[in-house]
Amino acid sequence: MGARRLAAMTKAEQQVIVVGGGVAGLSAACALAEAGLRVRLVEQRGYLGGRASSYWHPGVEETIDNCQHALFGCCTNLLAFYHRIGAEGKIHWTRAMTMIEPGGRRSRLGAGRLPAPMHGLPSLLAARAFTLADKWALMRAFSALLRSGAKVSSTEWSLGEWLRRNGQTQGAIDRFWRLVIASALNAELDAIALPYAAKVIRELLLNSAGAGAMGMSAVPLSELYAGAEGYLRARGGAVMLNAGVESAAWNEADGAWRLHTRAGALAADFLVLALPFEALAKLLPQMPPAEGVERLREQIARQTHWPICSVHLWFDRAITDLEHAVLLDRTIHWLYNKSLLQPGRATGSHYVELVISASREFAALGRQQAIDLAVAELKEFFPAARAARVEKVALTKEVRATFGVPPGIDAFRPEPGRSPWPNCLLAGDWTATGWPSTMESAARSGHLAAEALCAARGERRGWLAPDLRPAGWMRFV
Ligand SMILES: Cc1cc2nc3c(=O)[nH]c(=O)nc-3n(C[C@H](O)[C@H](O)[C@H](O)COP(=O)(O)OP(=O)(O)OC[C@H]3O[C@@H](n4cnc5c(N)ncnc54)[C@H](O)[C@@H]3O)c2cc1C
């Protein structure tokens, strides 16, 4: 990195441009501002949050999330970022998950009093959604995932293949592995590398009750980031919206970056590119040539994306008292009761959001077909929905919601905090954080980029939040 220029400047004078106002860019920007750099965050849209954001939908005259986002107690970097910007109090936490079968029969999975990793066992044994054979298969799978270290960390196995070889019943596959795990990783079973599934099982179900606690925003997603702008401004920084970066050039003579954005030209000592891989691919031809660019291009070319769709429904009456539920054996997967989860909404209607993960078939349906299917299925789970009137509807389709984690993908995730160019660092959920496509992966990448930048200034800053310690017997596993 450009050490000549660094030596001549005081630390407070050094300027950073962070490109991308998603969780990765925001977490990097806030950490760097705390380290004393002057940070400008440059975002192409008119609001913050990227793929985890909310916006005003004129069709329904409501602010809606692009999709419900869930986080977990083990998301330590995301929580550290929320803490930094004062958003942690806006998360609603729960330790239980209700599974509903068509017809309405419910099973509740959640943490009990036994020490980890047994804390979820009593509720699994009591769950009517699973047969005895399903429960036995699941318990054997969890214990095999805990025990078989090297095999599980081999990135050549897919989850689907492993399940077939480990005697999983159809019920366990359909109602647990496909619906809970594949849906959390947002891909089909055969397109998920085993270590990622093992990580989810370990973090969410086995390590501790706290690690598996599920959090949901109690405000529309973009409101979570309201504190970030003030945080940056108070430290001499700024947020620039509607300022998509069109090109960037490195000036070797004065050791600085010059950027062309839709809001004008900018210059800085450091650049953090916190972009999804598709946006980085678009920017690559407008970046200076450098050794390593071709490798980055190859890495990007190996990435795939998976869709997530949501049907937002406003009813004239409440259709359930549940905050959220997993819906079994149908196309729709998750129900989130937004009227309960986001109580600040000033609307008389009862708002629920239905989420359909990893379904390219659903994403390909026409608008009315998708809505009709979702409403018809919802009525199978909640009798009250049959008599209720749908007052308004919104359909959101995020075709590029998440990147896939198929076997072998780790060789093609670039390291966060590095890049082919001088004084430039990559961040973004798809960089090599060890996490699947999640807000935690984005926040980790942001913190790793901030750490690398501080290290380049000769400063040791531990921005990466440590993982939660396993509890109970898991401490000895
Ligand atoms: C529908 C859906 C549901 C999801 N559900 C969950 C969930 O439940 N839990 C979970 O943890 N994760 C979930 N995710 C994944 C999560 O949203 C992402 O992993 C995370 O938000 C990625 O953050 P990021 O900062 O890496 O990228 P992004 O959020 O994509 O941010 C990149 C930003 O860069 C901006 N940008 C692009 N090009 C330019 C340019 N040239 N100049 C300036 N700015 C630019 C974009 O507008 C964007 O704001 C979901 C994602 C989607 C889409």
The ligand as a MOL file (V3000), in Angstrom:
LIG
                    3D

  0  0  0     0  0            999 V3000
M  V30 BEGIN CTAB
M  V30 COUNTS 53 58 0 0 0
M  V30 BEGIN ATOM
M  V30 1 C -34.8420 -11.2830 -0.1780 0
M  V30 2 C -33.6710 -11.4600 0.7310 0
M  V30 3 C -33.8180 -12.1130 1.9530 0
M  V30 4 C -32.7020 -12.2860 2.7840 0
M  V30 5 N -32.8650 -12.8430 4.0260 0
M  V30 6 C -31.8190 -12.8270 4.8940 0
M  V30 7 C -32.0080 -13.2030 6.2520 0
M  V30 8 O -33.1020 -13.5520 6.6890 0
M  V30 9 N -30.9190 -13.1470 7.0770 0
M  V30 10 C -29.6850 -12.7390 6.6410 0
M  V30 11 O -28.7460 -12.6710 7.4510 0
M  V30 12 N -29.4900 -12.3890 5.3490 0
M  V30 13 C -30.5170 -12.4270 4.4780 0
M  V30 14 N -30.3360 -12.0210 3.1860 0
M  V30 15 C -28.9570 -11.7440 2.7070 0
M  V30 16 C -28.4920 -10.3640 3.1590 0
M  V30 17 O -29.4330 -9.3880 2.8180 0
M  V30 18 C -27.1710 -10.0670 2.4470 0
M  V30 19 O -26.2660 -11.1280 2.6680 0
M  V30 20 C -26.5180 -8.7850 2.9490 0
M  V30 21 O -27.4520 -7.7700 3.1450 0
M  V30 22 C -25.4570 -8.3620 1.9320 0
M  V30 23 O -24.8810 -7.1390 2.3200 0
M  V30 24 P -23.7180 -6.4820 1.4460 0
M  V30 25 O -23.4190 -5.1830 2.0580 0
M  V30 26 O -22.6180 -7.4710 1.2860 0
M  V30 27 O -24.3230 -6.2950 -0.0190 0
M  V30 28 P -25.5520 -5.3920 -0.4790 0
M  V30 29 O -26.6060 -5.3980 0.5700 0
M  V30 30 O -25.9350 -5.8850 -1.8380 0
M  V30 31 O -24.9690 -3.9210 -0.5450 0
M  V30 32 C -24.2550 -3.4250 -1.6340 0
M  V30 33 C -24.6680 -1.9920 -1.8860 0
M  V30 34 O -23.8840 -1.4800 -2.9540 0
M  V30 35 C -24.6900 -0.6230 -3.7280 0
M  V30 36 N -24.0540 -0.4600 -5.0380 0
M  V30 37 C -24.0040 -1.3350 -6.0730 0
M  V30 38 N -23.2880 -0.8300 -7.0870 0
M  V30 39 C -22.8600 0.3930 -6.6940 0
M  V30 40 C -22.0810 1.4080 -7.2940 0
M  V30 41 N -21.5600 1.2490 -8.5120 0
M  V30 42 N -21.8540 2.5460 -6.6020 0
M  V30 43 C -22.3540 2.7230 -5.3480 0
M  V30 44 N -23.1010 1.7930 -4.7360 0
M  V30 45 C -23.3480 0.6380 -5.3920 0
M  V30 46 C -26.0230 -1.3290 -3.7550 0
M  V30 47 O -27.0770 -0.4500 -4.1000 0
M  V30 48 C -26.1200 -1.8370 -2.3090 0
M  V30 49 O -26.7470 -0.9050 -1.4680 0
M  V30 50 C -31.4260 -11.8470 2.3460 0
M  V30 51 C -31.2910 -11.1910 1.1250 0
M  V30 52 C -32.3940 -10.9740 0.3410 0
M  V30 53 C -32.2390 -10.2040 -0.9270 0
M  V30 END ATOM
M  V30 BEGIN BOND
M  V30 1 1 1 2
M  V30 2 1 2 3
M  V30 3 2 2 52
M  V30 4 2 3 4
M  V30 5 1 4 5
M  V30 6 1 4 50
M  V30 7 2 5 6
M  V30 8 1 6 7
M  V30 9 1 6 13
M  V30 10 2 7 8
M  V30 11 1 7 9
M  V30 12 1 9 10
M  V30 13 2 10 11
M  V30 14 1 10 12
M  V30 15 2 12 13
M  V30 16 1 13 14
M  V30 17 1 14 15
M  V30 18 1 14 50
M  V30 19 1 15 16
M  V30 20 1 16 17
M  V30 21 1 16 18
M  V30 22 1 18 19
M  V30 23 1 18 20
M  V30 24 1 20 21
M  V30 25 1 20 22
M  V30 26 1 22 23
M  V30 27 1 23 24
M  V30 28 2 24 25
M  V30 29 1 24 26
M  V30 30 1 24 27
M  V30 31 1 27 28
M  V30 32 2 28 29
M  V30 33 1 28 30
M  V30 34 1 28 31
M  V30 35 1 31 32
M  V30 36 1 32 33
M  V30 37 1 33 34
M  V30 38 1 33 48
M  V30 39 1 34 35
M  V30 40 1 35 36
M  V30 41 1 35 46
M  V30 42 1 36 37
M  V30 43 1 36 45
M  V30 44 2 37 38
M  V30 45 1 38 39
M  V30 46 1 39 40
M  V30 47 2 39 45
M  V30 48 1 40 41
M  V30 49 2 40 42
M  V30 50 1 42 43
M  V30 51 2 43 44
M  V30 52 1 44 45
M  V30 53 1 46 47
M  V30 54 1 46 48
M  V30 55 1 48 49
M  V30 56 2 50 51
M  V30 57 1 51 52
M  V30 58 1 52 53
M  V30 END BOND
M  V30 END CTAB
M  END
